[in-house]
Amino acid sequence: MNLGHETEQVEFKKSTSELKEGAVSVAAILNKHGRGELYFGVKPNGDACGQDVAESTLRQISQTLGNSIEPRIYPVVEEFDDGEGHSCIRVSFEGDDRPYACKGAYCIRVADEDVAMTAAQIESMMTERINRKFPWDERSSGRTAADVKEDVLRAYVERGRKRGRIPFDYADAHDALSRLGLLCDDGTLTNAADALFCKSRYVRLKMGILATHARTEILDLHQESGTVFELVDKARAYILNNTRRRFVINESGPRDEIPELPTLAVKEALMNAYAHCDWTLGGCVQIDIFNDAVEILSLGWFVEGQDPEEHLSGESVSSQGRNKLIAQAMYRSGDIEAYGTGIPRMRDLCDEAGVRIEYVRVPEGTKLVFHRSDAFADSMADNWPIMADNWPIMADSDKLRPSFSATEMKVCEYLSKRESARTTEIATETGISDRTVRRVLKRLSERGIIISEGANKNRTYRLLDDVR
């Protein structure tokens, strides 16, 4: 009988004379996968050779593994016959309390070998263990109900009442947070309550527009602090205002604006970024907007046992996450839906809009990438804007092309009603900052949509006659 090959989760030993080495493999496999199997009476090539198995043999294996590995494990040890007259032993084991040490040494499984772990790996796993036993969002923040932004909490309770998930009226911050289970025993706010309803003491959101993925030219940069709900609103507005929209003009009534990225998918992505990020690393979410992608970075990768591809495919609907108290609070207000359904719903919305999304593991943690669709990207071609029948604000166009960001559209609409205008005039009338207006005018000039006349303070901008 042949049992196949050794893998990252399967180890073969010819006999219990190699029990000490087997214990090392068990700890290494647990550190990598959390479960596995160890066989005695099997050669390294998988051929069963058998060994003598007495009543005390199984007990010896169980006791040795229990005494050698810390934290303690309780394996299942059983004898089996390979059908060819060989008695073998199978040891099945699992545990979620890593890192596991064998006689004080820490190893991790790599292919079919047990490799010594680095100090950084050990420290990371130790931190994960502490966070599993004492989750960050359940710990005391040291703040009190007096630190709560009551307008944010009151609006939160109202959203929850409308969804039928919060059964009480808002009275005051302390009462609401107590009913929501967001206070510690000493009356201080949990970290979850702090993050959700207090102004953050640190920068929790970074947003930028970058010229290339080399990140050498930053076109715009913002840093924000606030409650999670406020930051999600700011991030969503930033993304939607700096990506393109398609305008459809109806025969009777206002035009419809179709965003390049589905609004609900963007909100879901941002809520997930805060709900599942590793707050012990800072809890900052970063938004990077490129010409071909929008990336949302949150600190920390998916928790052990969670595969983002399985969630995107719908194969997994597991709700296991890093900050259960925060996620539960977001669910009660309706800001996220049923546990485990957010990623598939986001995928469905993006599929419908023709937007490809993917999760990428990076050194800092988790990066969700919205790949901007070719249909929108193609409209950035230099020769497109000079075609008069494609001008995006023409009233006689049945369907308008997805070509401009919201700020670009606002500037173009303003200029379409005037012969020309200065930068300060455009900024004042549109409500866009001078700095942003200058960048927008530069982009529109490079794309052949507007031209500049004059110099310095007297410089004015006007639409090209061909596209007016």
Buried (B, 14 or more C-beta within 10 A) or exposed (E): BEBEEBBBBBBBBBBBEBBEEBBBBBBBBBBBBBEBBBBBBBBEEBBBBBBEBEEEBBEBBBEBBBEBBBEEBEBEBEBBEBEEEBBBBBBEBBBEBBBBBBEEEBBBBEEBEBEEBEEEBBEEBEEBBEBBEEBBBBBBBEBBBEBBBBEBBBBBBBBBBEBEEBEEEBEEBBEBBEBBBBBBEEEBBBBBBBBBBBBBEEBBBBBBBBEEEEEEEEBBEEEBBBBBBBBBBBBBEBBBBBBBBBBEBEEEEEEEEBBBBBEEBBBBBBBBBBBBBBBBBBBBBBBBBBEBBBBBBBBBBBBEEBEBEBBBEEEBBBBEBBBBBBBBBBBBBBBBBEBBBBBBBBBEBBEEBEBEBBBEEEEBBBBBBBBBBEEBBEBBEEEBBBEEEBBBBBEEBEEBBBBBBBBBBBBBEBBBEBEBBBBEBBBEBBEBEEEBBBBBBEBBBEBBBBBBEEEEEEEBBBBBEEBE
